[in-house]
Amino acid sequence: MTITPVEKNMLIVAGDVSGDLHAAGLIKALKKQDPALKITAIGGRLMKQAADVFLYDLASQGATGFVEPLKKMPMWMKLLSMIRTYMETQSPTALIVVDFYGFNHQVLGLAAHRHIPAYYYVTPQVWASRQYRAKRLAALTRKMYVIYPFEPAFHQKFGGNAVFLGNPLLDIMPDAPAKSYAGIQNVKNHPWKLGLLPGSRMNEITRLTPVFYQAFKKTLKEFPKTEAYLFALPNMKDDVFLNLLGEKPHPQFHIVRDENYQLRGQMDYLFCCSGTATLECALLGIPMLVAYKLSWATYKIAKMVIKVPYISLVNILADEKPLVKEFIQQDANADALAAEAMGMFQNPQRLQQMHEKLLKLRASLGSRGVAERAAQNLLEDLNK
């Protein structure tokens, strides 16, 4: 049945910074293909700019792990009540949820109870932990748009209708800059550019910023011309990071914001928090290490439920494993990170090899136009 113009209202829900980014791209693609669509959004600042109606900034409230989200439950319950009222009064044509399983599976339940067609864009990584969730996703969604080539076969085992149209990061990321480390002669006095990406959530930032900073200072002892660039979110003030250093910042330490990835693409090496940022950096071909620290309780639970041997998407997707070094919990300390960085700077050939392997990984994730392909597929499915 063809959707009439008065029925063309959709609700799209995302719960964190990366979800907000991908959802905003999908909103633009949907409205481009059908200008009569009216999009109501719950997410972050990018979705607010793209949608017709914005209900709540959930992305700024995101929580990670197993323990931290429990603190958000009162807020989530109020928001679920708001969504329930919206569904009952506005009767949306469709619901689209983006990642953020802990909250979004409850939103899917609300839609199923009201017979609203539901779609998952950027499906959560249930293949990595708590695989039983895949069966619930299959029951609650009409179709899932997954972002890794191995995922359709995984979801099919649980009855899910999943399609891979490419990774939506490819719509956002520029081409990987050409890099050559072969011509570096005096490695000790080379002006190395070291990028620091301590995460997008406060618990990640609080745990990793001091470690990354101290590792940079230790690296300076052997490579004194190294410049460090801490990549901060646009809405986060410098003081958030400066207060975590415990001292006056070194003159070769810089806090930067870089929404178009141009500065990040200039980095020689990165200290990167596990998460979407690792894949972004891989698509740019920037050599890196990956670090992560969790609360003690969350880490213990994670050890019991996670079914993959690596924490970084880069290593999970790479043909050659591990492609990047991973430092978890007590291993994510300044001495260990500095030693790894110095080892890479001492041997530029290792940097070159990692750069080339990361570009190979990029090629395995599809081509640009992911959001447009997903929008077209979704609208066609909805019109069946």
C-alpha positions in Angstrom: 0.0 0.0 0.0 1.4 3.4 -0.9 1.8 5.8 2.0 -0.3 8.9 1.7 1.3 12.3 2.4 -0.5 12.7 5.7 0.9 9.5 7.0 4.5 10.2 6.2 5.8 10.7 9.7 8.7 8.7 11.1 10.3 8.5 14.5 14.1 8.0 14.6 15.9 7.3 17.9 19.7 7.3 18.6 21.4 7.3 21.9 25.0 8.2 21.5 27.4 10.4 19.5 28.2 7.9 16.8 24.5 7.0 16.5 23.6 10.6 16.2 26.1 11.0 13.3 24.7 8.0 11.3 21.1 8.8 12.0 21.5 12.4 10.8 22.9 11.0 7.5 20.0 8.7 7.1 17.5 11.5 7.9 19.0 13.6 5.1 18.9 10.7 2.7 15.3 9.8 3.5 14.1 13.4 3.0 16.1 13.7 -0.2 14.3 10.7 -1.6 10.9 11.7 -0.3 10.6 15.4 0.6 7.1 14.9 2.0 8.5 12.9 4.9 8.3 14.4 8.3 11.0 13.1 10.7 10.7 13.3 14.5 14.0 12.6 16.2 15.5 11.7 19.6 19.3 11.8 19.5 21.9 14.5 19.4 22.8 17.9 17.9 23.2 16.6 14.3 19.8 14.9 14.3 18.3 18.1 15.7 19.6 20.0 12.7 18.3 17.4 10.2 14.9 16.5 11.6 11.6 18.4 11.4 10.8 17.8 15.1 13.4 17.1 17.8 12.1 15.7 21.1 15.1 15.1 23.3 18.9 15.1 23.4 19.6 11.5 24.4 23.1 11.4 22.8 24.5 13.6 25.5 23.2 11.2 28.2 24.9 8.1 26.8 26.4 5.5 29.1 28.7 2.5 28.4 29.2 -0.9 29.9 26.9 -2.9 32.2 26.8 -0.9 35.4 26.8 2.7 34.3 23.5 2.5 32.3 21.7 1.6 35.5 22.2 5.1 36.7 20.3 6.4 33.7 17.2 4.3 34.2 15.0 7.0 35.8 15.7 9.3 32.8 15.1 6.5 30.4 11.7 5.6 31.9 10.5 9.2 31.6 11.7 9.2 27.9 10.0 5.9 27.2 6.8 7.4 28.5 7.2 10.3 26.2 7.8 8.0 23.2 4.7 5.9 24.2 2.6 9.0 24.1 4.0 10.1 20.8 3.3 6.7 19.2 -0.3 6.7 20.5 -1.1 10.2 19.4 0.9 10.6 16.2 0.8 7.0 14.8 4.2 7.1 13.0 4.5 5.3 9.7 7.7 3.7 10.9 10.2 3.6 13.7 13.9 3.6 13.0 16.3 2.9 15.8 20.1 3.4 15.7 22.5 1.2 17.8 22.2 1.8 21.6 20.5 -1.6 22.3 19.9 -1.1 26.1 17.3 1.7 25.4 16.3 1.0 21.8 15.1 -2.5 22.3 12.5 -1.1 24.7 11.5 1.4 22.1 11.1 -1.5 19.6 8.9 -3.2 22.1 6.6 -0.2 22.2 6.4 -0.1 18.4 5.7 -3.8 18.2 2.8 -3.5 20.7 1.3 -0.8 18.4 2.0 -2.6 15.1 4.4 0.1 13.9 6.9 -1.2 11.4 10.4 -1.0 12.9 13.8 -0.9 11.4 17.3 -1.1 12.9 20.0 1.1 11.3 23.5 0.3 12.5 22.6 -2.9 14.4 24.3 -3.4 17.8 27.2 -5.8 18.0 25.2 -8.7 19.5 27.6 -11.1 17.7 30.3 -9.9 20.2 28.3 -10.5 23.4 24.9 -11.7 24.5 24.1 -13.3 21.2 20.6 -14.3 22.5 19.7 -10.7 21.8 19.8 -11.4 18.0 16.6 -13.5 18.3 14.8 -10.6 20.0 16.0 -8.2 17.3 14.7 -10.6 14.7 11.3 -10.6 16.3 11.0 -6.9 16.8 12.3 -5.6 13.4 11.1 -5.7 9.9 14.6 -5.3 8.6 18.1 -4.6 10.0 20.8 -2.6 8.2 24.1 -4.0 9.4 27.5 -2.4 9.0 29.9 -5.3 8.6 30.0 -7.8 5.8 29.8 -10.9 8.1 26.7 -9.8 9.9 23.8 -10.9 7.6 24.8 -14.5 7.9 25.0 -14.2 11.7 21.5 -12.7 12.0 20.0 -15.2 9.5 20.8 -18.0 12.0 18.5 -16.3 14.5 15.7 -15.5 11.9 16.7 -11.9 11.3 16.3 -10.1 8.1 19.6 -8.3 7.8 21.3 -6.6 4.8 24.7 -5.2 4.4 24.8 -2.1 2.1 28.2 -0.8 3.3 29.5 0.9 6.4 27.9 4.3 6.9 31.2 5.8 8.0 32.3 5.7 4.4 29.7 8.4 3.7 31.4 10.7 6.2 35.1 10.0 6.0 37.3 11.6 3.5 39.6 9.6 1.3 42.6 8.3 3.3 45.5 10.7 2.9 48.6 9.3 1.1 51.3 8.6 3.6 55.0 7.6 3.2 57.2 7.1 6.2 60.1 5.8 4.1 61.8 9.1 3.7 62.3 9.9 7.4 66.0 9.8 8.1 66.5 11.3 11.6 63.7 9.6 13.5 64.8 11.0 16.9 64.4 14.7 15.8 61.4 14.2 13.5 58.4 16.3 14.3 56.1 13.4 15.0 52.4 14.1 15.3 50.7 12.0 18.0 46.9 12.0 18.2 45.1 11.4 21.4 41.5 10.2 21.3 40.3 9.4 24.8 36.7 8.7 23.9 33.4 10.5 23.7 31.8 9.6 27.1 32.9 11.1 30.4 33.8 7.8 32.0 36.2 7.1 29.1 37.6 10.6 29.0 38.2 10.6 32.7 40.1 7.3 32.7 42.1 7.7 29.6 43.1 11.4 29.3 45.7 11.3 32.1 47.2 8.1 30.8 47.4 9.3 27.2 48.9 12.6 28.3 51.6 11.0 30.5 52.4 8.5 27.8 53.0 11.5 25.5 55.4 13.1 28.0 57.3 9.9 28.3 57.6 9.7 24.5 59.1 13.2 24.5 62.2 12.0 26.4 63.2 10.0 23.3 61.5 12.0 20.6 61.6 15.6 21.8 59.9 17.2 18.8 56.8 15.2 19.1 53.6 17.3 19.1 50.4 15.8 20.8 46.9 16.7 19.6 44.0 15.7 21.8 40.8 15.5 19.7 37.9 16.8 21.7 34.2 16.8 20.9 32.9 20.2 19.6 30.6 20.7 22.6 33.2 19.8 25.3 35.2 22.6 26.9 39.0 22.5 27.2 38.8 22.6 31.0 37.3 19.2 31.0 40.6 17.8 29.8 42.9 20.3 31.4 41.5 19.5 34.8 42.4 15.8 34.3 46.1 16.4 33.5 47.0 17.3 37.1 49.5 19.9 35.9 50.1 22.8 33.6 49.9 21.3 30.0 53.2 20.9 28.1 53.6 23.5 25.4 53.7 20.7 22.7 50.3 19.5 23.9 47.2 20.9 22.0 43.5 20.4 22.4 41.8 20.5 19.0 38.4 20.0 17.4 38.3 18.5 13.9 34.9 17.7 12.5 36.1 17.1 8.9 38.9 14.7 9.9 41.5 16.7 8.0 43.7 17.3 11.0 43.4 13.7 12.2 44.5 12.5 8.8 47.8 14.3 9.4 48.7 12.3 12.5 51.5 9.8 12.4 50.3 7.6 15.2 47.3 7.6 17.5 46.4 6.6 21.1 42.7 5.6 20.5 39.9 4.7 22.9 38.1 1.5 21.8 34.9 2.2 19.9 33.8 3.8 16.6 36.9 6.1 16.6 39.2 3.1 16.0 37.3 2.3 12.8 37.3 6.0 11.7 41.1 6.1 12.2 41.4 2.8 10.2 39.5 4.3 7.3 42.0 7.2 7.3 44.8 4.7 7.3 46.4 6.1 10.5 48.5 3.7 12.5 47.3 3.4 16.1 47.1 1.5 19.4 43.8 0.9 21.2 43.3 1.4 24.9 40.3 0.9 27.2 39.6 1.1 30.9 36.4 0.1 32.6 35.2 0.1 36.2 36.2 -3.0 38.0 32.6 -4.4 38.2 31.9 -3.7 34.5 35.1 -5.3 33.4 34.4 -8.5 35.4 30.9 -8.7 33.7 32.4 -8.0 30.3 34.9 -10.8 30.7 32.1 -13.2 31.2 29.8 -12.2 28.3 32.1 -11.0 25.5 32.6 -13.7 22.8 35.3 -12.1 20.7 39.0 -12.1 21.4 39.6 -8.4 20.6 38.1 -5.2 21.8 38.8 -3.1 18.7 36.8 -3.2 15.5 40.0 -3.0 13.6 41.3 -6.3 14.9 37.9 -8.0 14.6 37.6 -7.0 10.9 41.3 -7.4 9.9 42.5 -10.4 7.9 45.7 -10.4 9.9 45.0 -10.5 13.6 45.9 -8.6 15.7 46.6 -5.6 13.4 46.9 -3.1 16.2 48.1 -3.5 19.7 45.4 -3.5 22.5 45.9 -2.3 26.0 43.1 -3.1 28.5 42.6 -2.2 32.2 46.0 -2.1 34.1 47.9 -2.7 30.8 46.6 0.6 29.6 49.3 2.6 31.5 51.6 5.4 30.4 54.7 3.3 30.4 53.2 0.6 28.1 51.7 3.1 25.7 54.8 5.2 25.5 56.9 2.2 24.8 54.7 1.1 21.9 54.7 4.6 20.4 58.4 4.9 20.7 58.9 1.5 19.0 56.8 2.7 16.1 58.6 6.0 15.7 62.0 4.2 15.9 61.0 2.0 13.0 59.0 3.9 10.4 58.7 0.8 8.3 56.2 -0.6 10.9 54.1 2.6 10.5 54.1 2.2 6.7 53.1 -1.5 6.9 50.2 -0.7 9.3 49.0 2.2 7.1 48.8 -0.1 4.1 47.0 -2.9 6.0 44.4 -0.4 7.3 43.7 0.8 3.7 43.1 -2.8 2.7 40.5 -3.0 5.6 38.8 0.1 4.3 38.3 -1.5 0.9 36.4 -4.4 2.5 33.7 -2.2 3.9 32.0 -1.1 0.7 31.7 2.3 -1.0 30.1 5.7 -0.4 26.3 6.2 -0.6 25.4 3.9 2.2 22.7 6.1 3.8 21.1 6.7 0.3 21.0 3.0 -0.4 19.5 2.3 3.0 16.9 5.0 2.6 15.9 3.7 -0.7 15.7 0.1 0.5 13.7 1.1 3.6 11.2 3.2 1.7 10.7 0.4 -0.9 10.2 -2.1 1.9 7.7 0.1 3.7 5.7 0.5 0.5 5.3 -3.2 -0.1 
